[in-house]
Amino acid sequence: MEKKYYLIKLIGPRQNFALTITDSEKNLMMEHGKYWQDIIKAGHVVIFGPVFDANDQWGIVIVETEDGSKPKEWIEGDPTIKSNTGFSYTISQIKAGFVRK
């Protein structure tokens, strides 16, 4: 089966989330990081982490999988999404032209 790549963008509950994070949100973000560890260890994650651009902060995960349903399954199982506290996400397939070995 051919490998597919997806960009997952995790959007916080407010634009300045990283600058105004509460203690309970810090705990939620710790759970978020722990949740992704098994997926990382399984070799599906190419990159994972926060993005700070000039206007916003958000999380990025780029995953590699042979099963197109997995990215949605993974993000819907994420504690941030399950918490119903205002987090949202987008998933975009990447048409990989070149991938490092």
HELIX and SHEET records of a PDB file:
HELIX    1   1 PHE A   17  LEU A   19  5                                   3    
HELIX    2   2 ASP A   23  LYS A   41  1                                  19    
HELIX    3   3 LYS A   70  GLU A   76  1                                   7    
HELIX    4   4 PRO A   79  LYS A   82  1                                   4    
SHEET    1   A 4 VAL A  45  PHE A  52  0                                        
SHEET    2   A 4 GLN A  57  THR A  65 -1                                        
SHEET    3   A 4 LYS A   4  ILE A  11 -1                                        
SHEET    4   A 4 SER A  88  ILE A  94 -1                                        
END                                                                             
